[in-house]
Amino acid sequence: MDFEELIRKQPKTEMEQTLVQCIVSLSNHPNYSSTDMWTIYDKQVELAKVFGY
């Protein structure tokens, strides 16, 4: 899933809201790069799977 798509659709669960908040705050960081973003996103996806999300 594309993270921009995730942000566009209203996050329904607490997990989605947390992921979106993380992504948005990280992407607003001055040292942000798109590679970091995808690394972080991959970690979040792994986390979500661990939680059975």
N, C-alpha and C positions, 0 to 999 in steps of 0.2 A: 504493500500500500504506500502511496505517495504521502509524505507528511503534510504537504499543502492541502491535499484532499481531506486529510484527517482534521486539519484546522478549520477548513470550510464547513464540513458537516458538524452539526452541533454535537459535542461530546456528551454522551448520555450517562455513562458510568463514571464513578469516581476515578477509576483507573485511567480512562480516556482523558478526563480533565487534567489529571496529574501529568500524563504524558505530553499533552498539548502545552501545558504551562511550562514544563521542562524545555520542550523544543523551542517555544517562543522566546523564553528568557535566554536560552543558549544562543539562538540565532541573532539576538539583539546585542550579544557580547561583542566588544570591539575586536577581539582576537579571533572571532568566529571565521571558520572556513567551511566550505561545503563538505569537504572530506571528513572533518571532525563531526559535522552534523550527521553524516551517514553512519559513522562509527558509533556515535552516541545512540542514534536511532536503532541500529542493529542490537545494541546492548539492551535497549528498552523492549525490543521485540522479544529477545531472549527472556527477559524478566517477566514479561506478560505471559509467555508460555509456561514459565515456572509456576506462576500463580493460576494457571489453568484458564487464562483469559482468552 
